[in-house]
Structure formats: structure tokens, C-alpha cells
Amino acid sequence: MLSTVPSDWPESQGYGLGIDQVESLMGLERSPCGVAWGHVGLGHVTTVAFTRPDASRQVVLMANALLTSHAAWVALNRATWAVLCARRTDGISVER
């Protein structure tokens, strides 16, 4: 399931059996915690559902619109990596 072929669209870098391998959402800022696996849904709403390869963290975000502006994608990109790659600065671990 995690064997992919290079994708030719901006949402992901690889695609296989309905799952995307993503390091950079829509070609924007790269994930600070490496590859994520999941899916980007585009239609009347925009959804992002990713997991870390070790399944230690997941993120699902939804915008109640098809995102068309660069600014909206930048915001979704930043929110996605902030949640999936969460690091606290107060010394409390967010890891299991």
C-alpha cells in the first residue's frame, strides 16, 4: 500500500492505492517532521488527512470551501504541519 509512483499534481509527491506520500503540501513549506501519508480531498470542501509513518500522530483538517488562493493554502499548510509535527516549547512531551 505504501509503494508509490511519482505524482504529477501539486498535492503530493507520490501516490499509490488511494494514499498520498506528502513532504510538501501543494509544493509549499516542507514538513519539518518528514514524510506524511494520507489524502488531500478537493471539491466543494478541502480536506487534509495525514498520519506519520509510525502512526504516532494524525491530523485531519477541513475547510468548508475549495481553497483557491495562495494565502489559504499557506495557512492550511502551516496548520497541517503544526499539528502533525507538534513540538511543545514548555518541556511537556506531546508524544505518547
VENJOBEL-V275129 format. One record per run of one state. SS is the DSSP state (helix for helix, strand for strand, loop for the rest). FROM is the first residue (numbers start at 1). TO is the last residue. If there is no record, write none. Layout:
# VENJOBEL-V275129
SS_FROM_TO / SS_FROM_TO
This chain:
# VENJOBEL-V275129
loop_1_4 / strand_5_6 / loop_7_13 / strand_14_16 / loop_17_18 / strand_19_22 / loop_23_23 / strand_24_24 / helix_25_27 / loop_28_29 / strand_30_30 / loop_31_35 / strand_36_42 / loop_43_45 / strand_46_52 / loop_53_57 / strand_58_63 / loop_64_69 / helix_70_84 / loop_85_96
